[in-house]
Amino acid sequence: MIKNHIILEILSSKTLDLNATQNKLSIPIINRIYKKMKFGLKFDAIKVYNNMIIDGHHRYISSVLANIELERVTSSKTIATIEYNWGDVEFVSEEWDTKEKINRLNEQDALFNNLTLEKIIEITK
């Protein structure tokens, strides 16, 4: 399991070309995605506006940690979009996803990657 200090250490050692528009991210979500990426699962593209992530913060950080390049698609921003430097983003140990949402995401990942749900669950343990 990737801990907060490891995330911060890796992020500080790399040059990140995208900035956050969220000031808080969930470590358990990052860990699940990271494990899937290290196994070779494919993910949807992240949405960006200029150098800002609009959708896909957890995927982006997981891809940086896993040293994997994700596809990017152009998106739009709203007037409420705020840009954050990664040094100002808090990585929290709180689980944001319910068990039902985790199961739904695992099912989607299994279908998208032509794997069984059981294999996805095994990967994320």
PyRosetta script that sets phi, psi and omega in degrees:
from pyrosetta import init, pose_from_sequence

init()
pose = pose_from_sequence("MIKNHIILEILSSKTLDLNATQNKLSIPIINRIYKKMKFGLKFDAIKVYNNMIIDGHHRYISSVLANIELERVTSSKTIATIEYNWGDVEFVSEEWDTKEKINRLNEQDALFNNLTLEKIIEITK")
pose.set_psi(1, 132.6)
pose.set_omega(1, 179.4)
pose.set_phi(2, -81.1)
pose.set_psi(2, 127.2)
pose.set_omega(2, -179.3)
pose.set_phi(3, -97.7)
pose.set_psi(3, 165.3)
pose.set_omega(3, -178.4)
pose.set_phi(4, -53.3)
pose.set_psi(4, -47.5)
pose.set_omega(4, -176.3)
pose.set_phi(5, -65.6)
pose.set_psi(5, -31.6)
pose.set_omega(5, 178.0)
pose.set_phi(6, -69.7)
pose.set_psi(6, -43.2)
pose.set_omega(6, 177.8)
pose.set_phi(7, -58.6)
pose.set_psi(7, -49.6)
pose.set_omega(7, -178.0)
pose.set_phi(8, -63.3)
pose.set_psi(8, -39.1)
pose.set_omega(8, 179.3)
pose.set_phi(9, -63.4)
pose.set_psi(9, -46.7)
pose.set_omega(9, -179.9)
pose.set_phi(10, -66.4)
pose.set_psi(10, -43.7)
pose.set_omega(10, -179.2)
pose.set_phi(11, -63.5)
pose.set_psi(11, -36.7)
pose.set_omega(11, -179.5)
pose.set_phi(12, -73.0)
pose.set_psi(12, -19.3)
pose.set_omega(12, -179.0)
pose.set_phi(13, -91.2)
pose.set_psi(13, -5.9)
pose.set_omega(13, -177.5)
pose.set_phi(14, -118.1)
pose.set_psi(14, 155.0)
pose.set_omega(14, 172.7)
pose.set_phi(15, -93.7)
pose.set_psi(15, 113.5)
pose.set_omega(15, -179.0)
pose.set_phi(16, -93.7)
pose.set_psi(16, 129.8)
pose.set_omega(16, -176.4)
pose.set_phi(17, -91.1)
pose.set_psi(17, -5.0)
pose.set_omega(17, 177.4)
pose.set_phi(18, -121.8)
pose.set_psi(18, 147.1)
pose.set_omega(18, 176.0)
pose.set_phi(19, -106.3)
pose.set_psi(19, 160.6)
pose.set_omega(19, -178.2)
pose.set_phi(20, -85.0)
pose.set_psi(20, 154.4)
pose.set_omega(20, 168.2)
pose.set_phi(21, -121.9)
pose.set_psi(21, 13.4)
pose.set_omega(21, 171.5)
pose.set_phi(22, -123.7)
pose.set_psi(22, 142.7)
pose.set_omega(22, -179.4)
pose.set_phi(23, -103.0)
pose.set_psi(23, 7.9)
pose.set_omega(23, 179.8)
pose.set_phi(24, -150.7)
pose.set_psi(24, 136.6)
pose.set_omega(24, 178.1)
pose.set_phi(25, -134.5)
pose.set_psi(25, 152.9)
pose.set_omega(25, -176.4)
pose.set_phi(26, -95.2)
pose.set_psi(26, 121.1)
pose.set_omega(26, 179.0)
pose.set_phi(27, -62.3)
pose.set_psi(27, -41.8)
pose.set_omega(27, 177.8)
pose.set_phi(28, -58.9)
pose.set_psi(28, -36.6)
pose.set_omega(28, 177.7)
pose.set_phi(29, -67.4)
pose.set_psi(29, -44.7)
pose.set_omega(29, 177.7)
pose.set_phi(30, -57.4)
pose.set_psi(30, -44.2)
pose.set_omega(30, -179.5)
pose.set_phi(31, -61.4)
pose.set_psi(31, -43.6)
pose.set_omega(31, -180.0)
pose.set_phi(32, -63.1)
pose.set_psi(32, -46.2)
pose.set_omega(32, -178.7)
pose.set_phi(33, -66.7)
pose.set_psi(33, -42.4)
pose.set_omega(33, 179.5)
pose.set_phi(34, -57.1)
pose.set_psi(34, -46.7)
pose.set_omega(34, -179.9)
pose.set_phi(35, -61.7)
pose.set_psi(35, -40.3)
pose.set_omega(35, 179.1)
pose.set_phi(36, -66.4)
pose.set_psi(36, -41.5)
pose.set_omega(36, 179.3)
pose.set_phi(37, -65.2)
pose.set_psi(37, -42.7)
pose.set_omega(37, 179.6)
pose.set_phi(38, -62.5)
pose.set_psi(38, -30.1)
pose.set_omega(38, 177.6)
pose.set_phi(39, -75.6)
pose.set_psi(39, -19.7)
pose.set_omega(39, 178.4)
pose.set_phi(40, 109.0)
pose.set_psi(40, 9.1)
pose.set_omega(40, 178.7)
pose.set_phi(41, -67.0)
pose.set_psi(41, 148.1)
pose.set_omega(41, 177.6)
pose.set_phi(42, -95.0)
pose.set_psi(42, 149.8)
pose.set_omega(42, -179.0)
pose.set_phi(43, -130.7)
pose.set_psi(43, 158.4)
pose.set_omega(43, 174.2)
pose.set_phi(44, -60.8)
pose.set_psi(44, 156.6)
pose.set_omega(44, 176.9)
pose.set_phi(45, -65.3)
pose.set_psi(45, 153.2)
pose.set_omega(45, 173.3)
pose.set_phi(46, -89.9)
pose.set_psi(46, 150.6)
pose.set_omega(46, -178.5)
pose.set_phi(47, -97.7)
pose.set_psi(47, 130.1)
pose.set_omega(47, -177.4)
pose.set_phi(48, -132.4)
pose.set_psi(48, 151.6)
pose.set_omega(48, 171.3)
pose.set_phi(49, -126.7)
pose.set_psi(49, 115.7)
pose.set_omega(49, -172.5)
pose.set_phi(50, 53.3)
pose.set_psi(50, -115.1)
pose.set_omega(50, -179.7)
pose.set_phi(51, -109.4)
pose.set_psi(51, 22.5)
pose.set_omega(51, -178.8)
pose.set_phi(52, -112.2)
pose.set_psi(52, 138.6)
pose.set_omega(52, 174.5)
pose.set_phi(53, -80.6)
pose.set_psi(53, 124.7)
pose.set_omega(53, 176.6)
pose.set_phi(54, -95.8)
pose.set_psi(54, -41.1)
pose.set_omega(54, 178.2)
pose.set_phi(55, -146.1)
pose.set_psi(55, 124.4)
pose.set_omega(55, 177.6)
pose.set_phi(56, 124.0)
pose.set_psi(56, 24.8)
pose.set_omega(56, -178.5)
pose.set_phi(57, -57.1)
pose.set_psi(57, -48.5)
pose.set_omega(57, -178.9)
pose.set_phi(58, -64.8)
pose.set_psi(58, -39.7)
pose.set_omega(58, 177.2)
pose.set_phi(59, -64.6)
pose.set_psi(59, -41.6)
pose.set_omega(59, -179.5)
pose.set_phi(60, -62.2)
pose.set_psi(60, -50.4)
pose.set_omega(60, -179.4)
pose.set_phi(61, -63.0)
pose.set_psi(61, -41.8)
pose.set_omega(61, 178.0)
pose.set_phi(62, -60.9)
pose.set_psi(62, -39.7)
pose.set_omega(62, 179.8)
pose.set_phi(63, -68.3)
pose.set_psi(63, -35.6)
pose.set_omega(63, 176.1)
pose.set_phi(64, -64.2)
pose.set_psi(64, -45.2)
pose.set_omega(64, -180.0)
pose.set_phi(65, -64.6)
pose.set_psi(65, -37.1)
pose.set_omega(65, -178.4)
pose.set_phi(66, -87.4)
pose.set_psi(66, -4.7)
pose.set_omega(66, -179.0)
pose.set_phi(67, 59.6)
pose.set_psi(67, 47.7)
pose.set_omega(67, -178.6)
pose.set_phi(68, -124.3)
pose.set_psi(68, 138.7)
pose.set_omega(68, 178.7)
pose.set_phi(69, -90.0)
pose.set_psi(69, 129.5)
pose.set_omega(69, 176.3)
pose.set_phi(70, -103.4)
pose.set_psi(70, 147.7)
pose.set_omega(70, 173.7)
pose.set_phi(71, -65.8)
pose.set_psi(71, 149.0)
pose.set_omega(71, 178.5)
pose.set_phi(72, -126.0)
pose.set_psi(72, 140.1)
pose.set_omega(72, 174.7)
pose.set_phi(73, -124.5)
pose.set_psi(73, 146.6)
pose.set_omega(73, -179.2)
pose.set_phi(74, -74.6)
pose.set_psi(74, 139.0)
pose.set_omega(74, 179.8)
pose.set_phi(75, -133.3)
pose.set_psi(75, -179.8)
pose.set_omega(75, 176.4)
pose.set_phi(76, -112.4)
pose.set_psi(76, 164.7)
pose.set_omega(76, 176.8)
pose.set_phi(77, -119.0)
pose.set_psi(77, 163.2)
pose.set_omega(77, 175.9)
pose.set_phi(78, -104.8)
pose.set_psi(78, 172.2)
pose.set_omega(78, 177.8)
pose.set_phi(79, -65.2)
pose.set_psi(79, -21.8)
pose.set_omega(79, -179.4)
pose.set_phi(80, -85.2)
pose.set_psi(80, -4.8)
pose.set_omega(80, -179.0)
pose.set_phi(81, -67.8)
pose.set_psi(81, 124.7)
pose.set_omega(81, 179.0)
pose.set_phi(82, -115.8)
pose.set_psi(82, 133.9)
pose.set_omega(82, -179.8)
pose.set_phi(83, -94.5)
pose.set_psi(83, 133.3)
pose.set_omega(83, 179.5)
pose.set_phi(84, -121.0)
pose.set_psi(84, 142.3)
pose.set_omega(84, 168.7)
pose.set_phi(85, -76.3)
pose.set_psi(85, 149.5)
pose.set_omega(85, -177.5)
pose.set_phi(86, -61.9)
pose.set_psi(86, -27.7)
pose.set_omega(86, 177.5)
pose.set_phi(87, -66.3)
pose.set_psi(87, -18.0)
pose.set_omega(87, 179.6)
pose.set_phi(88, -97.9)
pose.set_psi(88, -3.1)
pose.set_omega(88, -179.3)
pose.set_phi(89, -86.2)
pose.set_psi(89, 132.9)
pose.set_omega(89, 178.6)
pose.set_phi(90, -96.1)
pose.set_psi(90, 129.5)
pose.set_omega(90, 176.5)
pose.set_phi(91, -102.0)
pose.set_psi(91, 114.6)
pose.set_omega(91, -172.4)
pose.set_phi(92, -107.3)
pose.set_psi(92, 150.1)
pose.set_omega(92, -179.8)
pose.set_phi(93, -85.2)
pose.set_psi(93, 0.4)
pose.set_omega(93, -179.9)
pose.set_phi(94, -70.9)
pose.set_psi(94, 135.9)
pose.set_omega(94, 176.1)
pose.set_phi(95, -83.9)
pose.set_psi(95, 118.9)
pose.set_omega(95, -178.8)
pose.set_phi(96, -90.7)
pose.set_psi(96, -23.1)
pose.set_omega(96, -176.1)
pose.set_phi(97, -93.1)
pose.set_psi(97, 140.9)
pose.set_omega(97, 173.7)
pose.set_phi(98, -76.8)
pose.set_psi(98, 165.1)
pose.set_omega(98, 176.4)
pose.set_phi(99, -60.0)
pose.set_psi(99, -36.7)
pose.set_omega(99, 179.5)
pose.set_phi(100, -64.9)
pose.set_psi(100, -43.0)
pose.set_omega(100, 179.6)
pose.set_phi(101, -66.5)
pose.set_psi(101, -41.3)
pose.set_omega(101, 177.9)
pose.set_phi(102, -59.9)
pose.set_psi(102, -43.6)
pose.set_omega(102, 179.2)
pose.set_phi(103, -63.7)
pose.set_psi(103, -42.8)
pose.set_omega(103, 179.1)
pose.set_phi(104, -62.6)
pose.set_psi(104, -43.2)
pose.set_omega(104, 178.1)
pose.set_phi(105, -65.1)
pose.set_psi(105, -40.3)
pose.set_omega(105, 176.9)
pose.set_phi(106, -62.0)
pose.set_psi(106, -41.3)
pose.set_omega(106, 177.6)
pose.set_phi(107, -62.7)
pose.set_psi(107, -42.4)
pose.set_omega(107, 178.5)
pose.set_phi(108, -64.2)
pose.set_psi(108, -42.9)
pose.set_omega(108, 178.9)
pose.set_phi(109, -64.3)
pose.set_psi(109, -38.6)
pose.set_omega(109, 178.2)
pose.set_phi(110, -62.6)
pose.set_psi(110, -46.7)
pose.set_omega(110, 180.0)
pose.set_phi(111, -64.5)
pose.set_psi(111, -46.0)
pose.set_omega(111, -178.2)
pose.set_phi(112, -63.2)
pose.set_psi(112, -31.0)
pose.set_omega(112, -176.4)
pose.set_phi(113, -107.6)
pose.set_psi(113, 7.5)
pose.set_omega(113, 178.3)
pose.set_phi(114, 56.4)
pose.set_psi(114, 46.4)
pose.set_omega(114, 177.2)
pose.set_phi(115, -123.5)
pose.set_psi(115, 166.5)
pose.set_omega(115, 175.1)
pose.set_phi(116, -81.6)
pose.set_psi(116, 156.1)
pose.set_omega(116, 175.3)
pose.set_phi(117, -60.5)
pose.set_psi(117, -37.5)
pose.set_omega(117, -180.0)
pose.set_phi(118, -61.0)
pose.set_psi(118, -38.7)
pose.set_omega(118, 179.1)
pose.set_phi(119, -66.8)
pose.set_psi(119, -40.7)
pose.set_omega(119, 178.2)
pose.set_phi(120, -62.4)
pose.set_psi(120, -44.3)
pose.set_omega(120, 179.4)
pose.set_phi(121, -62.4)
pose.set_psi(121, -41.8)
pose.set_omega(121, 178.2)
pose.set_phi(122, -61.3)
pose.set_psi(122, -42.2)
pose.set_omega(122, -179.3)
pose.set_phi(123, -60.9)
pose.set_psi(123, -39.2)
pose.set_omega(123, -173.0)
pose.set_phi(124, -86.6)
pose.set_psi(124, -1.2)
pose.set_omega(124, 178.6)
pose.set_phi(125, -72.4)
pose.dump_pdb("model.pdb")
